[in-house]
Amino acid sequence: MAKLKSVTRSNKLGPEERAAAIARLKEKELDILVVGGGIVGTGSALDAVTRGLSTGLLEARDWASGTSSRSSKLVHGGIRYLEQLDFRLVREALIERGLLLQRIAPHLVKPVRFLYPLQKRVFERFYIGAGMMLYDIFSYSGGRPPGVPHHRHLSKRQVMRAIPSLSKDALVGGLTYYDAQVDDARYVASLARTASFYGAHVASRVKVEGFVKVGERVVGVKAHDLQTDEHFEIRAKQVVNATGVWTDDTQRMVGERGTFKVRASKGIHLVVPRDRIQSAMGMIFRTEKSVLFVIPWGRHWLIGTTDTDWNLDKAHPAATAADIDYLLEHVNAVLAIPLTREDVEGVFAGLRPLLAGESDQTSKLSREHLVAHTVPGLVVIAGGKWTTYRVMAKDAIDAAADAMDGRVPPSTTKDIPLLGAEGYQAAWNKRGKIARAFGVHKVRIEHLLNRYGTMTDELLDLIRETPELGDPLPGADDYLAAEVVYAASHEGALHLDDVLARRTRISIEAWDRGVSAAPVAARLMAGVLGWDADREALEVERYLQRVAAERASQEQPDDESADRVRLAAPDIVAVD
């Protein structure tokens, strides 16, 4: 038997790397095992492995398949938290925004401009302007420039010139400010791949079904490889529970009551074509419950979000007809030409993991995060927001390191870019030359650079070897066939849904939600993953069932009926 490598370091995250990681996880006790493959879990794995700790990372489904792929796609300070006087959270998030924009992932995180419309002439302009000035000041407090321009005041005429689609009665003027946006699912997959590159043993589709204890101490987990149906144990000096909205469920496996509880808040977003709203920037509006964003997203707009309690299936939260109507009603209140249901290309619903408090309204619950050593050997990290994932990960590994023998180095992730980030700006500056060298349109090169950074070379090599991989997918012109192959060979995609819903965003951006692309994408994946004809057909069938169930659930009047309809579509791999 060939001797296993001491680490599974690779810039690929394909089937062979997954098998090697699982073999290594079974072989030897780890320093840190992270459970949960969302933004905080993958961030924790990278934090641990770059401190020199032997690290494992498990995810029961796909990377970012839960909350972390269904956010508003914003990297932001949270301007509304200023009104709640949560200055520490806003400052922390703005410092992280600057790091992500300029150092950690400039290829994935981009500035985005927003308008805040004013409806009162004097006091509101002063009040909101003072808040935005504070927002700008906080963004400079991390010791580096913020990476985005500061806020500006606009007259009504200037606003209407920039956003002709606004109703003239909706405002008397406005202020603009900048935040940033990100393809959240792509970021998480890149984070997992980066952790693997530094030596972490990472594996998706491996479910933790229990904890291994010696006395009262957690010393590992009972794992189930859902791809092979193999059961095994993984030993670790410290286990980090980063399971988000599943935190309470995971804690119950230990047989202990959690020191804090997590409540799930459902937020839905609509995707509409870019030409339905004429605007040079995004928009943010107050609602009676929270705020409403209209966010530029390539050739689309994202409109969201809602904020309602959710106590049903956590893996597949369902949007209802009432949710969709709520968003349309509020955005139409400020548009000159209203949107209709026929304008909606896609809908997605996600769950926020909020720390439960005294308030009955999820919009009033905390976006702070907490770390606790609930039992010896087990660290729990919960709450927080997407933007501050790196700080959450650092705090979780700090807590685990404090309980370990010997001195563990401090976190270094503020200085570690994701794979594809180094050299991105130089590659962007020569994108025209790259396009000419490969005979690919410049717009295609820009698309690839903003998704893969300097890893774009690897996709272009695929296209050079097999020119037809340069063709777009049916019904999804923004995405190339090469991206499907690359997702399976390099980015840990094991199923069709992983590619259409997360490595690309075809499931929410295409009018048919990926139905046309599904057979072609499945055929491309089959060549990488070794699927036979039956397996290929099953992958397509399950994806089409998912699309049909989601469409049907979005016609239902309430959460209970939407949840029941959505769950009629079986998962490709049974997790529960």
C-alpha positions in Angstrom: 0.0 0.0 0.0 1.4 3.4 -1.0 2.3 5.6 1.9 0.0 8.6 2.4 1.4 12.1 2.0 1.6 14.0 5.3 -0.6 16.7 3.9 -3.1 16.8 1.0 -1.8 20.1 -0.3 -3.1 20.8 -3.8 -4.5 23.7 -5.7 -7.2 21.3 -6.9 -10.2 20.1 -5.0 -11.3 17.2 -7.2 -12.4 13.6 -6.5 -8.9 12.3 -6.0 -8.1 15.1 -3.5 -11.3 14.3 -1.7 -10.4 10.6 -1.4 -6.9 11.5 -0.2 -8.3 13.9 2.4 -10.7 11.3 3.8 -7.9 8.7 3.9 -5.8 11.1 5.9 -8.7 12.0 8.2 -9.1 8.4 9.2 -5.4 7.8 9.7 -4.2 10.1 12.4 -5.5 12.4 15.2 -5.9 16.1 14.1 -5.2 19.2 16.0 -8.5 20.8 14.8 -11.5 19.4 13.1 -14.0 21.9 11.8 -17.6 20.8 11.2 -19.6 22.9 8.7 -18.6 24.0 5.2 -20.2 27.4 5.1 -18.3 30.7 5.2 -17.3 30.5 8.9 -16.4 26.8 8.8 -14.2 27.1 5.7 -12.7 30.3 7.2 -11.9 28.5 10.4 -10.2 25.7 8.5 -8.0 28.2 6.7 -7.2 30.0 10.0 -6.2 26.8 11.7 -4.1 25.3 9.0 -2.2 28.5 8.4 -1.2 28.6 12.1 0.6 25.2 11.5 -2.2 23.1 13.0 -3.2 19.8 11.4 -6.7 20.5 10.3 -9.8 18.7 8.9 -13.0 20.2 7.5 -16.3 18.3 6.9 -19.5 19.4 5.2 -22.6 17.3 5.0 -23.8 18.7 1.7 -21.9 21.0 -0.7 -19.7 24.0 0.2 -21.9 26.9 1.0 -25.1 24.9 0.4 -26.9 26.5 3.3 -26.9 30.1 4.4 -23.6 31.1 2.8 -24.8 30.8 -0.8 -28.1 32.6 -0.2 -27.1 36.0 1.2 -27.6 39.4 -0.3 -24.2 38.9 -1.9 -23.0 42.1 0.0 -19.7 42.7 1.8 -20.8 45.6 3.9 -20.5 47.4 7.2 -24.3 47.3 7.8 -25.2 51.0 7.6 -28.5 50.3 9.4 -26.6 49.1 12.5 -25.4 52.7 13.0 -28.9 53.6 13.9 -28.8 50.8 16.5 -25.6 52.4 17.9 -23.7 49.1 17.2 -20.6 51.0 16.3 -18.2 48.2 17.1 -19.9 45.8 14.7 -20.0 48.4 11.9 -16.3 49.3 12.3 -15.2 45.7 12.4 -17.2 44.9 9.3 -15.9 47.9 7.4 -12.3 47.0 8.2 -13.0 43.5 6.9 -14.6 44.9 3.8 -11.4 46.8 3.0 -9.3 43.6 3.5 -11.5 41.5 1.2 -11.6 44.2 -1.5 -7.9 45.0 -1.6 -5.9 42.0 -0.2 -7.8 38.8 0.3 -10.0 38.5 -2.7 -10.0 41.4 -5.1 -11.0 39.2 -8.0 -14.2 38.2 -6.1 -15.2 41.2 -4.0 -16.1 44.4 -6.0 -17.2 47.9 -5.0 -20.8 48.7 -5.6 -22.5 52.1 -5.3 -25.9 52.6 -3.6 -28.4 55.5 -3.5 -30.2 56.3 -0.3 -33.3 58.4 -1.3 -34.3 61.2 0.9 -38.0 62.1 1.5 -37.5 65.1 3.9 -35.5 68.0 2.8 -33.4 69.2 5.8 -33.4 67.0 8.9 -33.2 63.7 7.0 -30.3 64.8 4.8 -28.4 66.0 7.9 -29.3 62.8 9.9 -28.5 60.3 7.2 -25.5 62.3 6.0 -24.0 62.3 9.5 -24.4 58.5 9.6 -22.7 58.1 6.2 -19.8 60.4 7.3 -19.3 58.1 10.4 -19.5 55.1 8.0 -16.7 56.6 6.0 -14.6 57.4 9.1 -14.9 53.9 10.4 -13.8 52.5 7.0 -10.5 54.3 7.4 -9.9 53.1 11.0 -8.2 49.8 10.0 -4.9 51.5 9.1 -5.5 51.3 5.3 -7.6 53.1 2.8 -11.1 51.7 2.5 -10.9 50.8 -1.2 -14.1 52.6 -2.1 -15.0 56.3 -2.6 -16.7 58.3 0.2 -20.4 59.3 0.3 -21.8 62.1 -1.7 -25.0 64.3 -1.5 -27.2 64.5 -4.7 -30.0 66.8 -5.6 -33.3 65.4 -6.9 -32.3 66.3 -10.5 -29.0 64.4 -10.1 -30.8 61.4 -8.7 -33.3 61.3 -11.5 -30.6 61.6 -14.1 -28.8 58.6 -12.6 -31.9 56.5 -12.0 -34.6 57.4 -14.5 -36.8 54.4 -13.3 -37.5 56.1 -9.9 -40.9 57.7 -9.4 -40.6 61.5 -9.2 -42.7 61.4 -6.0 -40.5 58.9 -4.3 -37.8 61.4 -3.2 -36.6 64.9 -2.7 -32.9 64.1 -3.1 -30.4 61.5 -2.1 -27.1 60.4 -0.8 -24.8 57.8 -2.4 -22.3 55.6 -0.7 -20.2 52.5 -1.5 -20.1 49.0 -0.2 -19.0 45.8 -1.9 -20.5 42.7 -3.3 -19.4 39.1 -3.8 -20.5 35.8 -5.3 -20.9 34.3 -1.9 -21.0 30.6 -3.0 -18.0 31.0 -5.2 -16.1 32.7 -2.4 -16.7 29.8 0.0 -15.7 27.2 -2.5 -12.5 29.2 -3.1 -11.9 29.4 0.6 -12.2 25.6 1.0 -9.8 25.1 -1.9 -7.4 27.6 -0.4 -7.5 25.8 3.0 -6.8 22.5 1.1 -3.8 24.2 -0.7 -2.3 25.1 2.7 -2.7 21.5 3.9 -6.1 21.1 5.4 -7.9 17.8 4.7 -11.3 18.9 3.4 -14.2 16.8 2.3 -17.8 17.7 1.4 -20.7 15.2 1.5 -19.4 13.8 4.8 -22.0 14.0 7.5 -21.2 14.1 11.2 -23.7 11.8 12.9 -22.3 11.9 16.4 -19.4 12.8 18.6 -16.7 10.5 20.1 -16.3 11.2 23.8 -13.9 10.0 26.5 -15.7 10.8 29.8 -17.0 14.3 29.3 -14.4 15.3 26.7 -15.1 15.4 23.0 -12.2 13.7 21.2 -13.6 13.3 17.7 -16.7 12.7 15.5 -18.6 9.8 14.0 -18.6 10.5 10.2 -20.6 9.1 7.3 -19.3 9.5 3.8 -22.5 10.0 1.9 -20.9 9.3 -1.5 -19.6 5.8 -0.5 -21.9 5.0 2.5 -18.8 4.4 4.6 -18.9 5.0 8.3 -15.7 5.9 10.3 -14.4 7.9 13.2 -12.1 11.0 13.0 -10.1 11.9 16.1 -9.1 15.5 17.0 -7.8 17.4 19.9 -10.4 20.1 19.4 -13.6 20.1 17.3 -15.1 23.3 16.1 -18.9 23.4 15.5 -19.5 26.0 12.8 -22.9 24.7 11.6 -24.8 28.0 11.5 -28.6 27.4 11.7 -27.9 23.7 12.5 -25.9 24.7 15.7 -28.7 23.6 18.1 -29.1 20.3 16.3 -25.4 19.6 16.3 -25.2 20.5 20.0 -27.9 18.0 20.8 -25.6 15.2 19.5 -23.2 15.9 22.4 -25.9 15.3 24.9 -25.5 18.8 26.4 -27.6 21.9 26.4 -26.1 24.7 24.4 -25.1 27.8 26.3 -26.9 29.9 23.6 -29.6 29.3 21.1 -29.7 30.1 17.4 -32.9 31.1 15.6 -33.3 31.0 11.9 -34.6 34.0 10.1 -35.7 33.6 6.5 -34.7 36.1 3.9 -35.7 35.9 0.2 -34.4 37.7 -2.9 -35.8 38.2 -6.4 -33.7 38.2 -9.5 -34.9 40.5 -12.3 -33.3 41.5 -15.7 -31.1 44.6 -15.6 -33.2 46.3 -18.3 -36.3 46.3 -16.1 -34.8 49.1 -13.9 -32.8 51.9 -15.5 -30.3 52.9 -12.9 -26.5 53.6 -12.7 -26.3 52.3 -9.1 -28.0 50.1 -6.5 -30.6 51.4 -4.1 -31.4 51.0 -0.4 -34.8 51.9 1.1 -36.3 51.8 4.5 -39.3 49.5 5.1 -41.4 49.2 8.2 -39.4 46.1 9.3 -35.9 46.4 7.9 -34.3 47.7 4.7 -34.8 46.9 1.1 -31.9 46.5 -1.3 -31.9 46.7 -5.1 -28.4 45.4 -6.0 -26.8 45.3 -9.4 -25.7 41.8 -10.2 -24.2 41.4 -13.7 -27.0 41.5 -16.2 -29.6 41.3 -13.4 -30.8 43.0 -10.2 -31.2 41.4 -6.9 -34.1 42.7 -4.8 -34.3 41.8 -1.1 -34.8 40.9 1.5 -37.5 39.7 3.9 -36.9 38.9 7.6 -39.3 36.4 9.1 -39.0 33.6 11.6 -38.5 30.1 10.1 -39.0 26.8 12.0 -39.3 24.3 9.1 -36.7 22.5 7.0 -33.4 24.2 7.3 -31.8 22.7 4.2 -34.4 24.0 1.7 -36.1 27.1 3.0 -38.9 28.0 0.6 -40.1 31.4 -0.6 -43.9 31.9 -0.7 -46.1 33.9 -3.0 -46.6 36.3 0.0 -42.8 36.8 0.3 -42.5 37.6 -3.4 -45.5 40.0 -3.3 -44.1 41.7 -0.3 -40.8 42.6 -2.1 -42.6 43.6 -5.3 -45.0 45.8 -3.4 -42.2 47.6 -1.6 -39.9 48.1 -4.6 -42.9 49.2 -6.8 -43.7 51.9 -4.3 -40.6 53.8 -5.6 -40.6 52.8 -9.3 -42.2 54.7 -12.1 -43.0 51.5 -14.0 -43.9 48.7 -11.6 -42.4 45.2 -11.7 -44.7 42.2 -12.1 -44.3 38.5 -11.3 -43.6 38.0 -15.0 -40.4 40.1 -14.6 -39.0 37.7 -12.0 -36.3 35.4 -13.4 -35.3 33.7 -10.2 -36.0 33.5 -6.5 -33.8 32.3 -3.7 -34.4 31.9 0.0 -31.8 31.6 2.8 -31.7 31.5 6.6 -29.7 33.8 8.9 -28.3 32.2 12.0 -29.3 34.8 14.7 -28.4 34.5 18.3 -31.8 34.2 20.1 -32.6 37.0 22.6 -35.6 38.5 24.2 -37.1 40.0 21.1 -39.8 38.2 19.2 -38.8 39.9 16.0 -35.9 38.3 14.1 -35.0 41.7 12.7 -34.2 42.8 16.3 -32.0 39.8 17.2 -28.2 40.1 17.4 -25.8 40.0 14.4 -23.0 39.7 16.9 -21.2 36.3 17.2 -20.4 34.2 20.2 -17.7 31.6 20.8 -18.1 29.1 23.7 -16.3 25.9 24.9 -19.6 24.2 25.7 -17.9 20.9 26.7 -14.2 20.1 26.9 -12.9 19.5 23.4 -15.7 21.3 21.6 -15.8 24.9 20.5 -19.1 26.4 19.2 -19.1 29.5 17.0 -22.5 31.0 16.2 -24.2 34.2 15.0 -22.4 36.9 13.2 -22.6 38.1 9.6 -21.0 37.0 6.3 -18.7 40.0 6.1 -17.0 39.3 9.4 -16.4 35.6 8.8 -12.6 36.0 9.1 -12.9 37.6 12.6 -15.4 34.8 13.7 -13.0 32.1 12.4 -10.1 33.7 14.2 -12.0 33.9 17.5 -13.1 30.2 17.1 -9.6 29.0 16.5 -8.2 31.2 19.3 -10.6 29.5 21.7 -9.6 26.0 20.5 -5.9 27.0 20.7 -6.2 28.2 24.3 -7.3 24.7 25.3 -4.4 23.0 23.5 -1.0 22.1 24.9 1.8 24.3 23.7 1.9 27.7 22.2 -0.1 28.1 19.0 0.9 31.0 16.6 -1.7 33.8 16.2 -4.0 34.1 13.2 -2.4 35.2 9.9 -5.4 35.2 7.6 -5.5 39.0 7.2 -2.4 38.6 5.1 -3.4 35.4 3.1 -5.1 35.9 -0.2 -7.4 33.3 -1.7 -6.2 31.3 -4.6 -6.5 33.4 -7.7 -6.0 36.7 -5.9 -2.2 37.1 -6.2 -1.4 38.8 -9.5 -5.1 39.5 -10.3 -4.6 43.2 -11.0 -1.8 42.5 -13.4 -3.8 39.9 -15.2 -6.8 42.3 -15.4 -4.5 45.0 -16.9 -3.5 42.7 -19.7 -6.9 41.1 -20.3 -6.9 42.4 -23.9 -3.7 40.6 -24.7 -4.9 37.4 -23.0 -8.1 37.5 -25.1 -6.1 37.9 -28.4 -3.7 35.2 -27.4 -6.5 32.6 -26.8 -8.8 33.9 -29.5 -11.5 34.6 -26.9 -13.6 37.7 -26.6 -12.4 40.3 -24.1 -15.7 40.2 -22.3 -15.3 36.4 -21.7 -11.8 37.0 -20.2 -13.2 39.7 -17.9 -15.9 37.3 -16.8 -13.4 34.5 -16.1 -11.0 36.9 -14.3 -13.8 38.1 -12.0 -14.6 34.5 -11.1 -11.3 32.7 -11.0 -8.7 35.4 -10.8 -5.3 34.2 -12.0 -6.6 30.6 -12.0 -8.2 31.7 -15.3 -5.2 30.3 -17.1 -6.3 26.8 -16.1 -9.7 27.3 -17.7 -8.1 28.7 -20.8 -5.8 25.7 -21.0 -8.9 23.5 -21.0 -10.4 25.5 -23.9 -7.2 25.3 -25.8 -7.1 21.5 -25.5 -10.8 21.1 -26.2 -12.1 24.2 -28.1 -15.8 23.3 -27.7 -15.4 24.0 -24.0 -15.3 27.6 -25.0 -19.0 27.4 -26.0 -21.6 28.9 -23.7 -24.1 26.7 -21.9 -27.7 26.5 -23.4 -30.0 29.1 -21.8 -27.1 30.5 -19.8 -24.9 32.5 -22.1 -22.8 34.0 -19.3 -21.2 30.6 -18.5 -18.9 28.5 -20.5 -18.8 24.7 -20.8 -15.2 24.8 -19.4 -16.5 26.1 -16.1 -18.6 23.0 -15.6 -15.6 20.7 -16.2 -13.4 22.9 -14.0 -16.0 22.9 -11.2 -15.9 19.1 -11.1 -12.1 18.7 -11.5 -10.9 21.6 -9.4 -13.6 23.0 -7.2 -15.2 20.1 -5.4 -18.5 19.9 -7.3 -19.8 16.3 -6.9 -23.3 16.8 -8.3 -25.1 18.7 -11.0 -26.9 20.9 -8.4 -23.5 21.9 -7.0 -22.6 23.4 -10.4 -25.8 25.0 -11.5 -26.8 26.4 -8.1 -23.4 27.3 -6.6 -20.2 27.2 -8.8 -22.3 29.1 -11.3 -25.6 30.9 -10.5 -27.6 29.5 -13.4 -30.3 28.2 -11.2 -31.3 31.8 -10.2 -30.1 33.8 -13.3 -31.5 31.8 -16.2 -35.2 32.3 -17.2 -35.6 28.5 -17.2 -33.5 28.2 -14.0 -31.1 25.8 -15.7 -33.4 23.3 -17.3 -31.8 23.8 -20.7 -28.3 23.7 -19.3 -28.8 20.7 -17.1 -28.3 17.8 -19.7 -25.2 19.4 -21.2 -23.7 20.2 -17.8 -24.4 16.6 -16.6 -22.6 15.2 -19.7 -19.6 17.3 -19.0 -19.5 16.4 -15.4 -19.9 12.7 -16.3 -16.6 12.8 -18.2 -14.7 14.1 -15.1 -16.5 12.1 -12.3 -16.9 8.8 -14.2 -20.7 8.7 -14.2 -22.5 6.1 -16.3 -25.6 6.9 -18.4 -28.0 6.0 -15.6 -26.2 8.2 -13.1 -26.1 11.1 -15.6 -29.8 10.8 -16.2 -30.6 10.6 -12.5 -28.6 13.8 -11.8 -30.6 15.6 -14.5 -33.9 14.2 -13.2 -33.2 15.3 -9.6 -32.3 18.8 -10.8 -35.4 19.2 -12.8 -37.5 18.0 -9.8 -35.8 20.6 -7.7 -36.6 23.4 -10.2 -40.3 22.2 -10.4 -40.6 22.0 -6.7 -39.1 25.5 -6.1 -41.4 27.0 -8.7 -44.5 25.3 -7.2 -43.5 26.3 -3.6 -43.3 30.0 -4.8 -47.0 29.8 -5.6 -48.0 28.8 -2.1 -49.6 31.2 0.3 -47.7 30.3 3.5 -44.5 28.8 4.9 -46.0 25.5 5.8 -47.5 24.7 2.4 -44.4 26.0 0.6 -42.1 23.8 2.7 -44.3 20.8 2.0 -44.2 21.4 -1.7 -40.5 22.1 -1.8 -39.6 18.9 0.1 -41.5 16.8 -2.5 -38.2 17.0 -4.6 -35.7 14.4 -3.3 -32.1 15.3 -2.7 -29.6 13.6 -5.0 -27.9 12.3 -1.9 -30.0 11.6 1.2 -28.6 13.5 4.2 -31.3 13.1 6.8 
